[in-house]
Amino acid sequence: MSRLVVPPALDVAQRGELKSAVEGLPSQAGIELSNWNWRAVRRFVRDRFGLLLSRSSCLNYLHRLGFVLKRPKKRLLKGDPARRAAFVGEYAKLAVAARRTGAKVFFADEAHFQADADLRGQWVLKGEPAPVDSTSPRRGEKVSYYSAVCLETGEVAVMELEGNSNAGTPTAFLRQLRGQHPEPLIVIWDNSPAHRGDAIRAYLTTPNLNLRLVNLPSYSPDFNADEAIWGWVRQEATANQCLGTRAAVREKVGGFFTDLTQRHEEVKRRCRTVLQANPLRPANVDLTLASV
């Protein structure tokens, strides 16, 4: 007569101890591995409780305890927490001011696209490799862009750069943006030296320019809504393809931006950041905000 074999089971206290361990680093639990996986769980349970779990049992316990596998994001330790927190409040005031005056707020950034394969995750049959062909094009086969996104309207502005970026590039982009939008403009971007150079300062003296520049806190790319645009381009237009030439990159990326003119609602949804999650301050707040 066959006997039902029940795999080792962890009691409530043991499950709680395992959960606490996985919330930290394996090294903190005495496991010499850099990351938690089923092997690390198996070793922890064996060493701590004297039980030997199968691979599937280890993975099942991780799921039952509420863990999921995610691709991590960098936590930029050089970012000043106080300045970041202050900027969240300042942005809320800025958004109120923009609504009062009818100004458009654009988040701007720069990105580069190489002609070689931009490797991203892809679905393949279990056990099969995921090769991507590459002709190893020269590093010079690339295209660079400035873009800016307005989360209130879903509009995206883009400018392809001629050659490499220089001190005059951001000024040229601001001129283009100003020419495309007659409303008062507020442009939020990072602290690149090119964004506060002589060319920019001279441009800001233009009479009746009605354009305001605001710098993000240092090391705060997660505040810049335009970062999502670049990830989106790579996901939909260039992922796992060796385009080979600058012309092919231009065609692919340009087609993506042309398509975005019909996807305003998706732009507004996909490009939100923690800044937009912060509730707006009351309308009687002080609306002053330092700008370049």
Salt bridges, closest charged atoms under 4 A:
GLU17 OE2 - ARG48 NH1 2.61
ASP47 OD1 - ARG46 NE 3.08
GLU110 OE2 - HIS112 NE2 3.85
ASP118 OD2 - ARG120 NE 3.63
ASP118 OD2 - ARG234 NE 3.76
GLU141 OE2 - ARG138 NH2 3.04
GLU155 OE1 - LYS104 NZ 2.73
GLU160 OE2 - ARG246 NH2 3.44
GLU160 OE2 - ARG250 NE 2.89
GLU183 OE2 - LYS104 NZ 3.36
ASP190 OD1 - HIS195 ND1 3.09
ASP222 OD2 - ARG84 NH2 2.81
GLU236 OE2 - ARG263 NH2 2.99
ASP259 OD2 - ARG263 NH1 2.84
GLU265 OE2 - LYS268 NZ 2.82
GLU266 OE1 - ARG263 NE 3.03
GLU266 OE2 - ARG270 NH1 3.54
